[in-house]
Amino acid sequence: MGFGELPKGPLQIVVSIDHQRVTLFSNGVRVAQGPVSTGVPGHPTPMGVFSVIEKDRYHRSNLYSNAPMPFMQRITWSGVALHEGVLPGYPASHGCIRMSRDFAQKLWPTTELGARVIIARGELAPVDFEHPKLIVPKPKPEPQVAGNATTDGHNVAQIAVAPATTPGARDVATTARAATDERENAESTTPSSQPMKPAEDVKAAASMQSAEASDPTPKVILAQESLRPADAAAPLAPADPGDTSAQPRPPEVAPAGNDVIKPAPTIDPVKPNAPRLRSADQPAKRSGQVAVFVSRKEKKIFVRQGFVPLFDVPVVIEEPDQPLGTHVFTAMEVTDKGMRWNLMTIPTDPSAPVEQRESRKKWKEPSRPAVQIKSPSTAAEALDRIQMPKDAVDRISELLIPGSSLLISDEGLGRETGRYTEFIVLSQ
């Protein structure tokens, strides 16, 4: 299998210092492998967990005499990257990972920003992993579809004037109908004080018919207007040529004396819709894979999305004095059970503890009694010891997509984790 037959899924790049080799995994399957040349002892290649944070096809070094670095894929802002370079068969770089031209040229268009890169002393390979504490994506509610989604003007009127079907609405309708019947009975039984004469009946009927003929608007127009948006203006009726009210009025004569003209009552004009908030006034909806980092040193859980910090909250870790180890969980694909994850555990280099390497102190501290420290926990044991807050888990589950990651480490936010990076954890 090669670059032309990549299984669909997240990419993971593993570099082995001892074997001077780079391996590409797609959806947890090894698809390509090639030789590399890493840093010399004076400029060693850092080991740990990284991700691609910048790509440049024709990059040149801004540290070492403008040296060409074709197909550059940066993993730290301090100058470490994967790129095409000379391969003598042994470590020869100033800290970067040199690759062959063929491998670098094919890898460069394959990856995207955020692709996982792990550098370790030996060979590592991801394995599928399940655990009840691994986060699953929150199911999205299914949209409710109406029984009759399409309609026209007639149906709108019918819907508007249709009788109520709910029990409460039926009671109101029944009460209103009873009141109407009672009023009609009262009018039919109570004699009018001035009974209408037959001739007046004819005239009244004729006037009512002419009024109805002059008003062609259906009676259900009230129901239609009730369904219009509140900000929609009613259409203007065409002017009747014989209607004198539509003709321009002559100028009015100013009143004599101290009489003041009172303005005629006007109807408030239709107010326009409120303008939408600008992007600066409302929180931006981010997208992309989510990175979660649990630090035993800081006793916190940190969350980023698209290289941007979202939030961090305290986390409870059982036996906080004992190491958790470094474990990288990667969300591979959504399944019927939730999410399929894989795992890579990075062995800790006992020859050079991180805390001793970063301490750079010239004076020696007083000797302390040796403390028996257990070996790092397995991935399952580490998850069992971590008690994540429910609110944090709920927020992460809403954003979780394939390619997201959960990183557990004994270290804190190192100097390489900064702006426009995911969490970078050094293991050496």
N, C-alpha and C positions, 0 to 999 in steps of 0.2 A: 504493500500500500504506500502511496506517496501523496504529494501535495494535490494531485489532480483528483483524488478519491477521498476527500475529507468527509467523515460522518458529520451530520449536522449536530452542533452542540458547542458548548464553551471550549476554548482553547487553553491549554496549560503547557508551559515551556519549562523544562527541567534541565539545569546545567550541572554536570558532575565535575568537580575540581580534580579528583583523583583520576578519573578516566578521561579527562579532557574531551568531553562529549556533550552535545546538546540533543535533547529529545523533545519532539513535539507530540502532544496528545490532543486529540479532538474527541469530545464526548466520552472521555475516559479511555480511548483506544489509541495506542501508539501508531502514528502514521508516518513519521519521518525522523531521521537521526543523522547527525553529521559531526565531524571533528571541530574542535575549538582550540583557541589558545587564550588562557586566562592570565591574570596578573603575576608578575614576578614577586619574589619574597619581599622586596622593598616597597612594592605597590600591589599588595594582594587584592584580589577580587573579593568584595564582601560577600558573605554567605547569609542567607536568610530568605525572607518572603518579600517579593517586590511585585510590581506591575508596570506595564508599558505606559508611560506618562507623556511621551512625545515621540513623533516620527518625522524624519527628514531624509528624503531620497538623496540629496547632494550635500550632506552636512560636512563641515570642517571643524576640527578641534579648536576651541578657544583657549585651551590650556597648553597644548603641545605643538607649537610652531605651525599652526594652521594646517595640521596634518589631515588628509582626506579621510572621511569616515562614511563611505557610501552605505546606503540602506540602513541608516542609523535608527535604532529604537531605544530611547532613553529609559532607564529604570530608576535613576536618582538625579536630583538636581545638582549634586556635587561632582558629576562628571562620569558616571558609570553607564555604559550602554552596550547593546549588542550591535555589531556592525561587521561589514566585510573587512578582512584584513589578512595579513600574512600568517600562515600556519606552519611554523617550523617543526611541529610535533611535540612541543613542550610549552610551558607557560612563558610568555615573552611580552605581554602587554603591560601597560601602566594601570591596569585595573579593569579595563573593558573586557568584553567577551568577543574575541575575533571569530568570525565564521568564514567558511569558504564562499566564494562569489556565487556559486550555484545555489547553496543553501540560503544565503542572505537575500539573494534576489527573489527566490520563491517565497521566503518567509515574510518579507516586507509587505506585500499586498494582501497576505492572508490574515494578519493580525489586525486588531483594532485597539484603540486606547482602552486601557483597563485590563488587557490580557494578562493573565497570571504568569509570573516568572518566579521560579524557586531555584536557588543556588545552594547546593549542598556538597558535602565532601564525597559522598558515595552516590550510587544510583538510587533514584526514587521513582516510584510509579503509583498512580492513584488507584484506589480500590473502592468499590461501592460500599456504602456504610449506612446503617439504619440505627436510629436511636429515638426514643419517644420525646426527647427534649429538643430535637432539631426542629426548627421553625418550619411551618407549612404555610403556603399562601392562603390568605383569607378568601373564601369563595365570594364571587361577585353576585349580587342579587339579580335574579332573572327579571327582565323588563316585563311589565304587565301589558298584554295586548288586548285592546278593546274588541268586543265581539263584532261590531260593525264600524270599521275604521273610516270608510269613505261615506260621504254624504253630500247632498246638494242643498239648495235653498229650501226646497219643500220639506226635505227631511229635517232640516234644522228647525223649521217652524213646528213640525210635528213633535220633534223632541222637546222643544221648549214648552209646548202646550200639552204634552202628554200627561195623563194623570199620574199622581205620585203612587209609588208602589210600596214604600216603606210603611210600617205600622203607624209611626208618628205622623207621617204626611197624610195617610188615609184618614186619621182622626181629624186633622185640621180641615181636610177637604170635606169630610162628612158634616162637620160643624158648620162650615161656610155654606154648603148646599142646603142644610136645614134652615139656616137663617134666611137664605134667599127665598125658599119655598114659603116660609112663614110670612115674609114681607109681601110676597105676591098674593097670598091668600087674604092678607089684611087689606091690600089695595082693591081686591076684587069684591070684598064684602062690605067695605066702608064706602058709602056714597060720597061722591065729590061735592064740595060746597057749590061749585059752578059746573054743572054737567055740560059737556060739549054737545053742540047742536050738530045734526047731520051735515049741514053745509060746511060747518067748521071742520068736521071730520074729514071731508073731502079735501078741503084746502090744506089741512095739516098733513094728510098723507101725501099730497102732491109736493108740499114743501120738503118733506122728509126724503121722498124719492129723488128730488132734484139735488138735495144736499149730498145724498149718497152717490149720485151720478157724478157730481162735481168732485168728489173725493175718491179717486180710483185706488187708493192705498188699501190693501187687504187688511182685515182686522188682525191677522196674525203678525203684522209688522212689529207690534210691541214685543212679541216674543223674540223676533229676530234681533231687534235692537238690544235686547237684554243680553244677547250673546256676543255683541260686538266688543272689541277691546275698549277699555275705558278711555284710551287716548285717540280713538278713531273719530273724526268729525263726521256728522251726518251730512249726506249729499244734499246740495241745494236743488230745490225744485225749479224747473224751467219757468221763466216768467211768461205770463199769459199776455198776448198782445192787447187784449181788451181790458186788461186790469190796469186801472189808473193808478193804483198804489205803487206799481213798478216804475211809473214815470217820474222824472226828477221833479222835486218840489221847488216852488218859487222861493226866493229868499224871504226869510221871515223879517218882519219889521221889529225893530228894537222897541221894547216897551218904554212907555213914558214914565217919568218920575224915577223913583229910587227902586223900582221893581228889579229884582235880580232874577236872571234866568236860571232856573234849576236844571241841572243836566238830567236828561231822561235816564231812567234806570237801564243799565246795560248788562248783558250777560257776560260773565267771565270767559275770556277766550280759552280754547283748549290748551292745556299746558303740555309742553313737549315731554317726552320721556326723559327721565333723569339720565345724565351721561354716565357711561360705564367708568368704573375706576380704572385709572391707568395702572400699568404694570408696576410702577413704583409705589402705588397706593395699596396694592393687594399682594399677598404672598404669591410668589411664582411657583407654578407646579413643575417640579423637576421630574426628570425621567432618567432611566438608566439603571444599571445594576447597583445593588446595595452592598456595602461593605460594613461588616460588624466586627468589632475588635473587643475582646474581653481581656483586660490586663489584671493579672494578680498583683503586680507591683502597685498599681494605682487604685485597685479595687473599684474599677469602673467599667462600664460598657460604653463604647464609642460607636457612633453610627454615621456613615457618610454615604452620599449618593452622588454619582457623577463627579467624584473628587471634592465635593462640597460637604462640609460638616453639617449634620442635621441636629443631633442632640447627643448628650452623654448623661448617664445617670449612675448612681452608685449600684454596686452589685454585691451580693453576699456570697462568699466563697468559704466552704467548709475546709477546715484545717488550713488556714491561710498561710501558715509557715512552711508548708510542704509544696514542692514544685508541681506545676500542672503539666509542664512540657509545652512544646510548640506544635499545634495541630491546625491544619488548614482544611476546612470543609467547604466544598464548592457545590452550589445548587446546579444540577445538570438539566433536568427537565421536569415539567409538571406531569404528575401521574394521577390515577384514580385515588391513590392514597394521600396525595398531597404534593410532595416534591421528592425527586430522587437526588440523593447527595453522594459525593465521593469524598475520599479522605486521603491526605498525605501528612504523615507525621515526620517532622524533621528532627533527627537525632541531635542532641546537644553536645557540643564539642567540650569534653571535660578538660582538655589541655589548657584552655584559655577562657575562663568564665567571663561573661560580658561585663559584670560589675567590676572585676579587677582590671579589665582592659580600659574601661572608661574612666577609671579613677586617676590616673596620671599624677599620683602624689609622690613627692620626693622624700618625705619623711615616713618612717615606719610607725604604724600604730602598735600600741602594746599588745603583746600576744594574748589571745583569748582562748579559753578552753574549746577544744574541738567539739562541734555540734554534729551529731549524726543526722544527716539529711537523707531522706528516702530518695529512691530513683523517681524520675518523673512519672506522672500518672499516664495510663493509657488514654486514648481518646474517649472511650466510654466512661472511664472513671472521672476524667476531667469534666465531662458534661454532667455527671451525677453530682459533683461537688459544687457546681455553679447554680445559684438560684437567681434567675433573671426576673426582674419586675414584670408583672403581667401587662402593665401599660406599655412598657417598651416592646414586649413581644407582640402585642396587638398592632402597634405602629409599624413594626418591621414586617409583619405578615401582610399588611396592606400594600407594601412596596416590593415584596419579594418577587423576583423574576429569575429565570435561568441565567447563570453567570454571576449571581450574587455569591457572597462568601461570608463565612464565619471563621474568624481567626482567634485562637486561644493561645496566650503566651504568658510567661512569667515576667516579661519585660514590660516597660511602659512605652509611651509615645517617644520614640527615639528622635534624634536630631534630623533624620532624613524624612520623617513625616512632616509635611508642611502644606503649603498652598498647592492646589492642583495635583495632589497625590492621593492614592489610597493609603492604607496603613502599611508602613514599611517596618518590618521587624528584623533586626540583625541577630543571627544565631552564632556569630563568631567575632 
